[in-house]
Amino acid sequence: HFVMLPSEDEYSSVNFRFKLAQHYTDNGALPSVAFLVNGGVAAADGVLATVRLGWPIVIIKGSGGLADRIAQGKKDPSKCITDPMLTEIIQEGNLEFIELSEVDGGLCQQ
């Protein structure tokens, strides 16, 4: 499911979507999976909360932003050593990585 919110405040949008996911999974009692495509600064809060709940996260590498920073940090942890939030996400997260080229239907190759 996709939830689009008319908001200029990225933080409130991320927080609302996260609370909605918690509600529909009965606070994690039901199976869930999160997807991260790109992602800005505010997305890191949602990703960290997802990690702390133990939910798996599928990260689309090559989509830019936070997704690429996490993928880069997973490959070379020294690149995120100064960012405690990113370090926790990488060390504690149940993370799966998929290349953008595997899911974009060939759009990025044009």
C-alpha positions as CSV (number, residue, x, y, z in Angstrom):
1,H,0.0,0.0,0.0
2,F,1.1,3.5,-0.7
3,V,0.1,6.5,1.5
4,M,0.6,9.9,0.0
5,L,0.1,12.9,2.3
6,P,-0.3,16.5,1.3
7,S,2.4,18.0,3.5
8,E,5.4,20.2,3.1
9,D,6.8,18.9,6.4
10,E,8.7,15.7,5.6
11,Y,9.0,14.8,9.3
12,S,5.3,14.8,10.0
13,S,4.7,12.9,6.8
14,V,7.2,10.1,7.8
15,N,5.9,10.0,11.4
16,F,2.3,9.7,10.2
17,R,3.1,6.8,7.8
18,F,5.1,5.0,10.5
19,K,2.2,5.3,13.1
20,L,-0.2,4.1,10.4
21,A,2.0,1.0,9.8
22,Q,2.2,0.4,13.5
23,H,-1.6,0.5,13.8
24,Y,-2.2,-1.9,10.9
25,T,0.4,-4.4,12.2
26,D,-1.0,-4.2,15.7
27,N,2.2,-2.6,16.9
28,G,4.3,-5.3,15.2
29,A,2.3,-8.3,16.1
30,L,1.4,-8.9,12.5
31,P,4.0,-9.5,9.8
32,S,5.3,-6.5,8.0
33,V,8.1,-5.3,5.8
34,A,9.3,-1.8,5.1
35,F,10.8,-0.5,1.8
36,L,13.3,2.3,1.5
37,V,13.6,4.1,-1.9
38,N,15.8,7.1,-1.7
39,G,14.8,8.8,1.5
40,G,15.8,12.1,3.0
41,V,16.9,13.2,6.5
42,A,13.5,12.6,8.0
43,A,13.3,9.1,6.7
44,A,16.2,8.1,8.9
45,D,13.9,8.4,12.0
46,G,11.4,6.1,10.5
47,V,14.0,3.6,9.4
48,L,15.6,3.6,12.9
49,A,12.2,3.0,14.5
50,T,11.6,0.2,12.1
51,V,15.0,-1.4,13.0
52,R,14.2,-1.1,16.7
53,L,10.9,-2.9,16.1
54,G,12.8,-5.7,14.3
55,W,10.9,-5.3,11.1
56,P,12.7,-6.2,7.9
57,I,13.6,-3.4,5.5
58,V,14.1,-3.8,1.8
59,I,16.5,-1.1,0.6
60,I,16.6,-0.2,-3.1
61,K,20.3,0.5,-3.8
62,G,20.9,3.1,-6.6
63,S,17.8,5.1,-5.7
64,G,19.8,7.8,-4.0
65,G,19.6,9.5,-0.6
66,L,19.4,7.5,2.6
67,A,19.0,4.2,0.7
68,D,22.4,4.6,-0.9
69,R,24.1,5.8,2.3
70,I,22.9,2.7,4.1
71,A,24.1,0.4,1.3
72,Q,27.4,2.2,1.2
73,G,27.8,1.9,5.0
74,K,26.9,-1.8,5.0
75,K,29.6,-2.4,2.4
76,D,32.2,-0.2,4.2
77,P,31.2,0.6,7.8
78,S,34.0,3.1,8.1
79,K,31.9,5.5,5.9
80,C,29.2,5.9,8.7
81,I,31.3,5.7,11.8
82,T,30.6,9.4,12.7
83,D,26.8,9.0,12.4
84,P,25.4,7.0,15.4
85,M,21.9,6.7,13.8
86,L,23.2,5.2,10.6
87,T,25.6,3.0,12.5
88,E,22.7,1.5,14.5
89,I,20.6,1.0,11.4
90,I,23.4,-0.9,9.7
91,Q,24.5,-2.9,12.7
92,E,21.1,-3.8,14.1
93,G,18.8,-3.8,11.1
94,N,17.3,-6.7,9.3
95,L,18.3,-5.3,5.9
96,E,17.9,-6.7,2.4
97,F,19.3,-4.9,-0.6
98,I,18.0,-4.9,-4.1
99,E,19.6,-3.0,-7.0
100,L,17.3,-0.4,-8.6
101,S,18.1,-1.9,-12.0
102,E,16.5,-5.1,-10.8
103,V,13.1,-3.5,-10.2
104,D,12.9,-0.4,-12.4
105,G,11.7,-2.3,-15.5
106,G,14.6,-1.0,-17.5
107,L,13.7,2.7,-17.1
108,C,17.1,3.7,-15.7
109,Q,19.0,2.1,-18.6
110,Q,17.4,4.5,-21.1
